[in-house]
Amino acid sequence: YDASIEKYKEAIDKEKKNPEGANDETLGNYNFAIASILFRKQKKYSSARDYALSAAKQRPGWGQPYMAIGDMYAQTSSSCGKDAWDKQIAILAAMEKYRYAKSIDSSVAEEANSKLAKYAGFRPEKQDGFMRGVKEGQKVKVGCWIGETVRVSFQ
């Protein structure tokens, strides 16, 4: 997989040196391919997210990179934090990525809706928020490698 990533990086460098200017769609596709390898094959989530975000920047309106980031967050949620609350907050981060993906790209809406429905039952419960002094709609920081701030929603 490392060799594949190196070939994609070489292709990115070559595309950037194109005398007629780099094709952003091509660069986005290459960066997304690297992100996919890093995520699905090498479990290097932080680097995978960086490449997915680069792909999204190069191809505005493309939801697939955000779907992949949501998948990364969902897949690693069970190892995020010390208790159920922390894991559920990580699921909220995944759900936010799915919502954003479908808001910018209708071609991923069906898949995003399916994943949102799948994970809806993994959101924190209202009494858990109450015990922590957290209200619906309040922003909280996700721990572990995710490190994002999410808006809390309860089951």
Salt bridges, closest charged atoms under 4 A:
GLU6 OE2 - LYS9 NZ 4.00
GLU10 OE1 - LYS7 NZ 3.79
ASP71 OD2 - ARG40 NH2 3.44
ASP71 OD1 - LYS115 NZ 2.70
ASP83 OD2 - ARG132 NH2 2.94
ASP86 OD2 - LYS82 NZ 3.78
GLU111 OE2 - LYS115 NZ 3.23
GLU148 OE1 - LYS97 NZ 3.31
